C-alpha cells in the first residue's frame, strides 16, 4: 500500500480574548510545549512557535490525514485549558 507524502505547511495565528495580554513571558515556554504536544499527537511537525502577550504564531507541517480544524481545535483547546 502506498503512503501519502503530501504535507501542508501552514502559519497559524490566534489571539487571546479581546486581545488581552494574558500570556506572560514566564509561562510562554511551558505553554508552547503544551501546544506542540497537542499538535504532534496529530502527526504535525512544528517548525516554530512564538508570540507576544496577546497572540500565538505557529509554523507547522500538517499531514494529509487530518484537517486544519481538528489540529487547531486540539491545539487551542489544550492551550486554553492549560492557562
Residue pairs with C-beta under 8 A, 6 or more apart in sequence:
4 63
4 64
4 65
6 63
6 64
7 45
7 61
7 62
7 63
7 64
8 61
8 62
8 64
8 68
9 47
9 59
9 60
9 61
9 62
10 59
10 60
10 62
10 68
11 57
11 58
11 59
12 56
12 57
12 58
12 59
12 60
12 72
12 75
13 55
13 56
13 57
13 58
14 55
14 56
14 72
14 76
15 54
15 55
16 22
16 23
16 54
16 55
19 54
19 55
20 54
21 53
21 54
22 53
22 54
22 83
23 31
23 51
23 52
23 53
23 54
23 56
23 83
24 53
25 53
27 83
28 51
30 82
31 56
31 79
31 82
31 83
32 49
32 50
32 56
34 78
34 79
34 82
35 46
35 49
35 56
35 58
35 75
35 78
35 79
36 46
36 49
37 78
38 74
38 75
38 77
38 78
38 79
39 46
39 58
39 60
39 71
39 74
39 75
40 46
41 74
42 62
42 63
42 66
42 70
42 71
42 74
43 63
43 65
43 66
44 60
44 61
44 62
44 63
44 66
44 71
45 60
45 61
46 58
46 59
46 60
47 59
47 60
47 61
48 57
48 58
48 59
49 56
49 57
49 58
49 59
50 56
50 57
51 57
56 79
58 75
60 71
62 68
62 71
